[in-house]
Amino acid sequence: MTVMPRLSATGVLVTVCLGVFLASLDQTSVVTALPEIMLDMGISIDRLDDMAWVVTAYLLGFIVAMPLLGRAGDVFGYRRLYLSAVLLFGVGSTLVALADGLGWLIAARVVQAIGGGALIPGAIALASERLPGARRAMVFGIVGAAAETGAVLGPLYGGVLIELLGWRWIFWTNLPVVGLLLLAMLAVPEIKGTGGRLDLKGGLLLAGSLALVTGALSQRSLFTLDEVLPFAIAIGAVAAIALLVYVEARAEAPVIAKALFASRRFAAAMSAQLLVGAALILALVTVPLMTDTVLGQNPLEGGLRLMRFTGAIPFGALLGGFVVRWVGVRTPTVIGLLLGALGFVLMGTWDENIADPALTIHLATGGFGFGLVIAPLVLSVVESASESYRGTAAAWVTVSRMLGMTLGLAALSAWGMGEFQVLTSALEFPLRCAGEASDAYQARITAYQDGVTGASFDVFKAFFRIGAALTLAAIVPSLFINDRHSSSQA
């Protein structure tokens, strides 16, 4: 009987990074495919809000499934979690590729996201189990770099496949990689989980609570106060959270460990991660939007400029993981946040004449700073947990960041539109008067256009200032992250 060779620690790291890269690639590559999907399925432009659910469903599936699946890995073993996640991701990819309607497509994206979401805590927990504690920060930096690289390359990857083969091949091409991951994981020995019972009731309540919280935060009218819906969802979220607390207080092995959330290190890292997510989404949205509108460039240029920001994140993640071993987690976290804030401040100086090398320096500074904090924050959260809750803790890292991004995006949309309307309210649209000379009318048009452009610049610069403020605010909880293992472990 032939015995399958066992993967080395490095082989395990490469395998889990490939899975995380694939999940992140699919998270962003579909954005490029939305126009082709609409054309293929005969979806009219007035259903654009419905199409947004193709992206939103993936993010929602990520958020709501992670904590329960991370805990499942703690109980049943991380290899089993990773294998199940890869298989589910493959099934979801197949269903998306076969979709013949929007409802099917959205449902399939949820399945795919649940699998992709479980890959991340599984990867972090597996990597931390296979390598010595002293090297964990570096490993987390590598895993973070793999995730960020996938997100950076997603739109380009999707665009190339659409051009050559069509949008469905974005998902068909996942299957060979899924097969490779399944084969590789069979060569990874299982480290048994802690056993015991999975708190399924608490996990489902938690998933429902997170879904309601995300739904409320994603509503722009939560900030404009012109609709009741987000507040109704928020009330439902509060009720679900209250019920969750009641159930978890009586659970033998709760999916939310009391000691984990009582840890100062965990709370500080999670708070910093929430603020980082809210700040990061400002850059991801504002840079291409500003480029495409007031700076008068084409969408490709907007994407290329954003890649100068996102492309620096993996390099920061690698360095952050490397230096933690010698300087601890607090120093690279604070330096990274200062660099991120500096990047926002520099971007806030942009005008219509911004060009290289200043453009690249400004964007790369911010992106590198955000990358630098990835490994220290992940390490702080994971080491706040005992061995029996490591997968759960790893899941909360991404959940916190995504909740911050959801909140930041909704606030950005609501405040930005309101501020733009205020700034342009005094501008009168130039209607030509009877007998008015062409030169005079053209002068009024130019003045109006200059006023709109100026108001747009003011709004975008305000976004960058807010991003800088949020990034600097994240330094406050970061100062409470000590460089020793938490004394209050879950």
Secondary structure as a PSIPRED ss2 file (coil, helix, strand):
# PSIPRED VFORMAT (PSIPRED V4.0)

   1 M C   1.000  0.000  0.000
   2 T C   1.000  0.000  0.000
   3 V C   1.000  0.000  0.000
   4 M C   1.000  0.000  0.000
   5 P C   1.000  0.000  0.000
   6 R C   1.000  0.000  0.000
   7 L C   1.000  0.000  0.000
   8 S C   1.000  0.000  0.000
   9 A H   0.000  1.000  0.000
  10 T H   0.000  1.000  0.000
  11 G H   0.000  1.000  0.000
  12 V H   0.000  1.000  0.000
  13 L H   0.000  1.000  0.000
  14 V H   0.000  1.000  0.000
  15 T H   0.000  1.000  0.000
  16 V H   0.000  1.000  0.000
  17 C H   0.000  1.000  0.000
  18 L H   0.000  1.000  0.000
  19 G H   0.000  1.000  0.000
  20 V H   0.000  1.000  0.000
  21 F H   0.000  1.000  0.000
  22 L H   0.000  1.000  0.000
  23 A H   0.000  1.000  0.000
  24 S H   0.000  1.000  0.000
  25 L H   0.000  1.000  0.000
  26 D H   0.000  1.000  0.000
  27 Q H   0.000  1.000  0.000
  28 T H   0.000  1.000  0.000
  29 S H   0.000  1.000  0.000
  30 V H   0.000  1.000  0.000
  31 V H   0.000  1.000  0.000
  32 T H   0.000  1.000  0.000
  33 A H   0.000  1.000  0.000
  34 L H   0.000  1.000  0.000
  35 P H   0.000  1.000  0.000
  36 E H   0.000  1.000  0.000
  37 I H   0.000  1.000  0.000
  38 M H   0.000  1.000  0.000
  39 L H   0.000  1.000  0.000
  40 D H   0.000  1.000  0.000
  41 M H   0.000  1.000  0.000
  42 G C   1.000  0.000  0.000
  43 I C   1.000  0.000  0.000
  44 S C   1.000  0.000  0.000
  45 I H   0.000  1.000  0.000
  46 D H   0.000  1.000  0.000
  47 R H   0.000  1.000  0.000
  48 L H   0.000  1.000  0.000
  49 D H   0.000  1.000  0.000
  50 D H   0.000  1.000  0.000
  51 M H   0.000  1.000  0.000
  52 A C   1.000  0.000  0.000
  53 W H   0.000  1.000  0.000
  54 V H   0.000  1.000  0.000
  55 V H   0.000  1.000  0.000
  56 T H   0.000  1.000  0.000
  57 A H   0.000  1.000  0.000
  58 Y H   0.000  1.000  0.000
  59 L H   0.000  1.000  0.000
  60 L H   0.000  1.000  0.000
  61 G H   0.000  1.000  0.000
  62 F H   0.000  1.000  0.000
  63 I H   0.000  1.000  0.000
  64 V H   0.000  1.000  0.000
  65 A H   0.000  1.000  0.000
  66 M H   0.000  1.000  0.000
  67 P H   0.000  1.000  0.000
  68 L H   0.000  1.000  0.000
  69 L H   0.000  1.000  0.000
  70 G H   0.000  1.000  0.000
  71 R H   0.000  1.000  0.000
  72 A H   0.000  1.000  0.000
  73 G H   0.000  1.000  0.000
  74 D H   0.000  1.000  0.000
  75 V H   0.000  1.000  0.000
  76 F H   0.000  1.000  0.000
  77 G C   1.000  0.000  0.000
  78 Y H   0.000  1.000  0.000
  79 R H   0.000  1.000  0.000
  80 R H   0.000  1.000  0.000
  81 L H   0.000  1.000  0.000
  82 Y H   0.000  1.000  0.000
  83 L H   0.000  1.000  0.000
  84 S H   0.000  1.000  0.000
  85 A H   0.000  1.000  0.000
  86 V H   0.000  1.000  0.000
  87 L H   0.000  1.000  0.000
  88 L H   0.000  1.000  0.000
  89 F H   0.000  1.000  0.000
  90 G H   0.000  1.000  0.000
  91 V H   0.000  1.000  0.000
  92 G H   0.000  1.000  0.000
  93 S H   0.000  1.000  0.000
  94 T H   0.000  1.000  0.000
  95 L H   0.000  1.000  0.000
  96 V H   0.000  1.000  0.000
  97 A H   0.000  1.000  0.000
  98 L H   0.000  1.000  0.000
  99 A C   1.000  0.000  0.000
 100 D C   1.000  0.000  0.000
 101 G C   1.000  0.000  0.000
 102 L H   0.000  1.000  0.000
 103 G H   0.000  1.000  0.000
 104 W H   0.000  1.000  0.000
 105 L H   0.000  1.000  0.000
 106 I H   0.000  1.000  0.000
 107 A H   0.000  1.000  0.000
 108 A H   0.000  1.000  0.000
 109 R H   0.000  1.000  0.000
 110 V H   0.000  1.000  0.000
 111 V H   0.000  1.000  0.000
 112 Q H   0.000  1.000  0.000
 113 A H   0.000  1.000  0.000
 114 I H   0.000  1.000  0.000
 115 G H   0.000  1.000  0.000
 116 G H   0.000  1.000  0.000
 117 G H   0.000  1.000  0.000
 118 A H   0.000  1.000  0.000
 119 L H   0.000  1.000  0.000
 120 I H   0.000  1.000  0.000
 121 P H   0.000  1.000  0.000
 122 G H   0.000  1.000  0.000
 123 A H   0.000  1.000  0.000
 124 I H   0.000  1.000  0.000
 125 A H   0.000  1.000  0.000
 126 L H   0.000  1.000  0.000
 127 A H   0.000  1.000  0.000
 128 S H   0.000  1.000  0.000
 129 E H   0.000  1.000  0.000
 130 R H   0.000  1.000  0.000
 131 L C   1.000  0.000  0.000
 132 P C   1.000  0.000  0.000
 133 G H   0.000  1.000  0.000
 134 A H   0.000  1.000  0.000
 135 R H   0.000  1.000  0.000
 136 R H   0.000  1.000  0.000
 137 A H   0.000  1.000  0.000
 138 M H   0.000  1.000  0.000
 139 V H   0.000  1.000  0.000
 140 F H   0.000  1.000  0.000
 141 G H   0.000  1.000  0.000
 142 I H   0.000  1.000  0.000
 143 V H   0.000  1.000  0.000
 144 G H   0.000  1.000  0.000
 145 A H   0.000  1.000  0.000
 146 A H   0.000  1.000  0.000
 147 A H   0.000  1.000  0.000
 148 E H   0.000  1.000  0.000
 149 T H   0.000  1.000  0.000
 150 G H   0.000  1.000  0.000
 151 A H   0.000  1.000  0.000
 152 V H   0.000  1.000  0.000
 153 L H   0.000  1.000  0.000
 154 G H   0.000  1.000  0.000
 155 P H   0.000  1.000  0.000
 156 L H   0.000  1.000  0.000
 157 Y H   0.000  1.000  0.000
 158 G H   0.000  1.000  0.000
 159 G H   0.000  1.000  0.000
 160 V H   0.000  1.000  0.000
 161 L H   0.000  1.000  0.000
 162 I H   0.000  1.000  0.000
 163 E H   0.000  1.000  0.000
 164 L H   0.000  1.000  0.000
 165 L C   1.000  0.000  0.000
 166 G C   1.000  0.000  0.000
 167 W C   1.000  0.000  0.000
 168 R C   1.000  0.000  0.000
 169 W H   0.000  1.000  0.000
 170 I H   0.000  1.000  0.000
 171 F H   0.000  1.000  0.000
 172 W H   0.000  1.000  0.000
 173 T C   1.000  0.000  0.000
 174 N H   0.000  1.000  0.000
 175 L H   0.000  1.000  0.000
 176 P H   0.000  1.000  0.000
 177 V H   0.000  1.000  0.000
 178 V H   0.000  1.000  0.000
 179 G H   0.000  1.000  0.000
 180 L H   0.000  1.000  0.000
 181 L H   0.000  1.000  0.000
 182 L H   0.000  1.000  0.000
 183 L H   0.000  1.000  0.000
 184 A H   0.000  1.000  0.000
 185 M H   0.000  1.000  0.000
 186 L H   0.000  1.000  0.000
 187 A C   1.000  0.000  0.000
 188 V C   1.000  0.000  0.000
 189 P C   1.000  0.000  0.000
 190 E C   1.000  0.000  0.000
 191 I C   1.000  0.000  0.000
 192 K C   1.000  0.000  0.000
 193 G C   1.000  0.000  0.000
 194 T C   1.000  0.000  0.000
 195 G C   1.000  0.000  0.000
 196 G C   1.000  0.000  0.000
 197 R C   1.000  0.000  0.000
 198 L C   1.000  0.000  0.000
 199 D C   1.000  0.000  0.000
 200 L H   0.000  1.000  0.000
 201 K H   0.000  1.000  0.000
 202 G H   0.000  1.000  0.000
 203 G H   0.000  1.000  0.000
 204 L H   0.000  1.000  0.000
 205 L H   0.000  1.000  0.000
 206 L H   0.000  1.000  0.000
 207 A H   0.000  1.000  0.000
 208 G H   0.000  1.000  0.000
 209 S H   0.000  1.000  0.000
 210 L H   0.000  1.000  0.000
 211 A H   0.000  1.000  0.000
 212 L H   0.000  1.000  0.000
 213 V H   0.000  1.000  0.000
 214 T H   0.000  1.000  0.000
 215 G H   0.000  1.000  0.000
 216 A H   0.000  1.000  0.000
 217 L H   0.000  1.000  0.000
 218 S C   1.000  0.000  0.000
 219 Q C   1.000  0.000  0.000
 220 R C   1.000  0.000  0.000
 221 S H   0.000  1.000  0.000
 222 L H   0.000  1.000  0.000
 223 F H   0.000  1.000  0.000
 224 T H   0.000  1.000  0.000
 225 L C   1.000  0.000  0.000
 226 D C   1.000  0.000  0.000
 227 E C   1.000  0.000  0.000
 228 V C   1.000  0.000  0.000
 229 L H   0.000  1.000  0.000
 230 P H   0.000  1.000  0.000
 231 F H   0.000  1.000  0.000
 232 A H   0.000  1.000  0.000
 233 I H   0.000  1.000  0.000
 234 A H   0.000  1.000  0.000
 235 I H   0.000  1.000  0.000
 236 G H   0.000  1.000  0.000
 237 A H   0.000  1.000  0.000
 238 V H   0.000  1.000  0.000
 239 A H   0.000  1.000  0.000
 240 A H   0.000  1.000  0.000
 241 I H   0.000  1.000  0.000
 242 A H   0.000  1.000  0.000
 243 L H   0.000  1.000  0.000
 244 L H   0.000  1.000  0.000
 245 V H   0.000  1.000  0.000
 246 Y H   0.000  1.000  0.000
 247 V H   0.000  1.000  0.000
 248 E H   0.000  1.000  0.000
 249 A H   0.000  1.000  0.000
 250 R C   1.000  0.000  0.000
 251 A C   1.000  0.000  0.000
 252 E C   1.000  0.000  0.000
 253 A C   1.000  0.000  0.000
 254 P C   1.000  0.000  0.000
 255 V C   1.000  0.000  0.000
 256 I C   1.000  0.000  0.000
 257 A C   1.000  0.000  0.000
 258 K H   0.000  1.000  0.000
 259 A H   0.000  1.000  0.000
 260 L H   0.000  1.000  0.000
 261 F H   0.000  1.000  0.000
 262 A H   0.000  1.000  0.000
 263 S C   1.000  0.000  0.000
 264 R H   0.000  1.000  0.000
 265 R H   0.000  1.000  0.000
 266 F H   0.000  1.000  0.000
 267 A H   0.000  1.000  0.000
 268 A H   0.000  1.000  0.000
 269 A H   0.000  1.000  0.000
 270 M H   0.000  1.000  0.000
 271 S H   0.000  1.000  0.000
 272 A H   0.000  1.000  0.000
 273 Q H   0.000  1.000  0.000
 274 L H   0.000  1.000  0.000
 275 L H   0.000  1.000  0.000
 276 V H   0.000  1.000  0.000
 277 G H   0.000  1.000  0.000
 278 A H   0.000  1.000  0.000
 279 A H   0.000  1.000  0.000
 280 L H   0.000  1.000  0.000
 281 I H   0.000  1.000  0.000
 282 L H   0.000  1.000  0.000
 283 A H   0.000  1.000  0.000
 284 L H   0.000  1.000  0.000
 285 V H   0.000  1.000  0.000
 286 T H   0.000  1.000  0.000
 287 V H   0.000  1.000  0.000
 288 P H   0.000  1.000  0.000
 289 L H   0.000  1.000  0.000
 290 M H   0.000  1.000  0.000
 291 T H   0.000  1.000  0.000
 292 D H   0.000  1.000  0.000
 293 T C   1.000  0.000  0.000
 294 V C   1.000  0.000  0.000
 295 L C   1.000  0.000  0.000
 296 G C   1.000  0.000  0.000
 297 Q C   1.000  0.000  0.000
 298 N C   1.000  0.000  0.000
 299 P H   0.000  1.000  0.000
 300 L H   0.000  1.000  0.000
 301 E H   0.000  1.000  0.000
 302 G H   0.000  1.000  0.000
 303 G H   0.000  1.000  0.000
 304 L H   0.000  1.000  0.000
 305 R H   0.000  1.000  0.000
 306 L H   0.000  1.000  0.000
 307 M H   0.000  1.000  0.000
 308 R H   0.000  1.000  0.000
 309 F H   0.000  1.000  0.000
 310 T H   0.000  1.000  0.000
 311 G C   1.000  0.000  0.000
 312 A C   1.000  0.000  0.000
 313 I H   0.000  1.000  0.000
 314 P H   0.000  1.000  0.000
 315 F H   0.000  1.000  0.000
 316 G H   0.000  1.000  0.000
 317 A H   0.000  1.000  0.000
 318 L H   0.000  1.000  0.000
 319 L H   0.000  1.000  0.000
 320 G H   0.000  1.000  0.000
 321 G H   0.000  1.000  0.000
 322 F H   0.000  1.000  0.000
 323 V H   0.000  1.000  0.000
 324 V H   0.000  1.000  0.000
 325 R H   0.000  1.000  0.000
 326 W H   0.000  1.000  0.000
 327 V H   0.000  1.000  0.000
 328 G C   1.000  0.000  0.000
 329 V C   1.000  0.000  0.000
 330 R H   0.000  1.000  0.000
 331 T H   0.000  1.000  0.000
 332 P H   0.000  1.000  0.000
 333 T H   0.000  1.000  0.000
 334 V H   0.000  1.000  0.000
 335 I H   0.000  1.000  0.000
 336 G H   0.000  1.000  0.000
 337 L H   0.000  1.000  0.000
 338 L H   0.000  1.000  0.000
 339 L H   0.000  1.000  0.000
 340 G H   0.000  1.000  0.000
 341 A H   0.000  1.000  0.000
 342 L H   0.000  1.000  0.000
 343 G H   0.000  1.000  0.000
 344 F H   0.000  1.000  0.000
 345 V H   0.000  1.000  0.000
 346 L H   0.000  1.000  0.000
 347 M H   0.000  1.000  0.000
 348 G C   1.000  0.000  0.000
 349 T C   1.000  0.000  0.000
 350 W C   1.000  0.000  0.000
 351 D C   1.000  0.000  0.000
 352 E C   1.000  0.000  0.000
 353 N C   1.000  0.000  0.000
 354 I C   1.000  0.000  0.000
 355 A C   1.000  0.000  0.000
 356 D C   1.000  0.000  0.000
 357 P C   1.000  0.000  0.000
 358 A H   0.000  1.000  0.000
 359 L H   0.000  1.000  0.000
 360 T H   0.000  1.000  0.000
 361 I H   0.000  1.000  0.000
 362 H H   0.000  1.000  0.000
 363 L H   0.000  1.000  0.000
 364 A H   0.000  1.000  0.000
 365 T H   0.000  1.000  0.000
 366 G H   0.000  1.000  0.000
 367 G H   0.000  1.000  0.000
 368 F H   0.000  1.000  0.000
 369 G H   0.000  1.000  0.000
 370 F H   0.000  1.000  0.000
 371 G H   0.000  1.000  0.000
 372 L H   0.000  1.000  0.000
 373 V C   1.000  0.000  0.000
 374 I H   0.000  1.000  0.000
 375 A H   0.000  1.000  0.000
 376 P H   0.000  1.000  0.000
 377 L H   0.000  1.000  0.000
 378 V H   0.000  1.000  0.000
 379 L H   0.000  1.000  0.000
 380 S H   0.000  1.000  0.000
 381 V H   0.000  1.000  0.000
 382 V H   0.000  1.000  0.000
 383 E C   1.000  0.000  0.000
 384 S C   1.000  0.000  0.000
 385 A C   1.000  0.000  0.000
 386 S C   1.000  0.000  0.000
 387 E H   0.000  1.000  0.000
 388 S H   0.000  1.000  0.000
 389 Y H   0.000  1.000  0.000
 390 R H   0.000  1.000  0.000
 391 G H   0.000  1.000  0.000
 392 T H   0.000  1.000  0.000
 393 A H   0.000  1.000  0.000
 394 A H   0.000  1.000  0.000
 395 A H   0.000  1.000  0.000
 396 W H   0.000  1.000  0.000
 397 V H   0.000  1.000  0.000
 398 T H   0.000  1.000  0.000
 399 V H   0.000  1.000  0.000
 400 S H   0.000  1.000  0.000
 401 R H   0.000  1.000  0.000
 402 M H   0.000  1.000  0.000
 403 L H   0.000  1.000  0.000
 404 G H   0.000  1.000  0.000
 405 M H   0.000  1.000  0.000
 406 T H   0.000  1.000  0.000
 407 L H   0.000  1.000  0.000
 408 G H   0.000  1.000  0.000
 409 L H   0.000  1.000  0.000
 410 A H   0.000  1.000  0.000
 411 A H   0.000  1.000  0.000
 412 L H   0.000  1.000  0.000
 413 S H   0.000  1.000  0.000
 414 A H   0.000  1.000  0.000
 415 W H   0.000  1.000  0.000
 416 G H   0.000  1.000  0.000
 417 M H   0.000  1.000  0.000
 418 G H   0.000  1.000  0.000
 419 E H   0.000  1.000  0.000
 420 F H   0.000  1.000  0.000
 421 Q H   0.000  1.000  0.000
 422 V H   0.000  1.000  0.000
 423 L H   0.000  1.000  0.000
 424 T H   0.000  1.000  0.000
 425 S C   1.000  0.000  0.000
 426 A C   1.000  0.000  0.000
 427 L C   1.000  0.000  0.000
 428 E C   1.000  0.000  0.000
 429 F C   1.000  0.000  0.000
 430 P C   1.000  0.000  0.000
 431 L C   1.000  0.000  0.000
 432 R C   1.000  0.000  0.000
 433 C C   1.000  0.000  0.000
 434 A C   1.000  0.000  0.000
 435 G C   1.000  0.000  0.000
 436 E C   1.000  0.000  0.000
 437 A C   1.000  0.000  0.000
 438 S H   0.000  1.000  0.000
 439 D H   0.000  1.000  0.000
 440 A H   0.000  1.000  0.000
 441 Y H   0.000  1.000  0.000
 442 Q H   0.000  1.000  0.000
 443 A H   0.000  1.000  0.000
 444 R H   0.000  1.000  0.000
 445 I H   0.000  1.000  0.000
 446 T H   0.000  1.000  0.000
 447 A H   0.000  1.000  0.000
 448 Y H   0.000  1.000  0.000
 449 Q H   0.000  1.000  0.000
 450 D H   0.000  1.000  0.000
 451 G H   0.000  1.000  0.000
 452 V H   0.000  1.000  0.000
 453 T H   0.000  1.000  0.000
 454 G H   0.000  1.000  0.000
 455 A H   0.000  1.000  0.000
 456 S H   0.000  1.000  0.000
 457 F H   0.000  1.000  0.000
 458 D H   0.000  1.000  0.000
 459 V H   0.000  1.000  0.000
 460 F H   0.000  1.000  0.000
 461 K H   0.000  1.000  0.000
 462 A H   0.000  1.000  0.000
 463 F H   0.000  1.000  0.000
 464 F H   0.000  1.000  0.000
 465 R H   0.000  1.000  0.000
 466 I H   0.000  1.000  0.000
 467 G H   0.000  1.000  0.000
 468 A H   0.000  1.000  0.000
 469 A H   0.000  1.000  0.000
 470 L H   0.000  1.000  0.000
 471 T H   0.000  1.000  0.000
 472 L H   0.000  1.000  0.000
 473 A H   0.000  1.000  0.000
 474 A C   1.000  0.000  0.000
 475 I H   0.000  1.000  0.000
 476 V H   0.000  1.000  0.000
 477 P H   0.000  1.000  0.000
 478 S H   0.000  1.000  0.000
 479 L C   1.000  0.000  0.000
 480 F C   1.000  0.000  0.000
 481 I C   1.000  0.000  0.000
 482 N C   1.000  0.000  0.000
 483 D C   1.000  0.000  0.000
 484 R C   1.000  0.000  0.000
 485 H C   1.000  0.000  0.000
 486 S C   1.000  0.000  0.000
 487 S C   1.000  0.000  0.000
 488 S C   1.000  0.000  0.000
 489 Q C   1.000  0.000  0.000
 490 A C   1.000  0.000  0.000
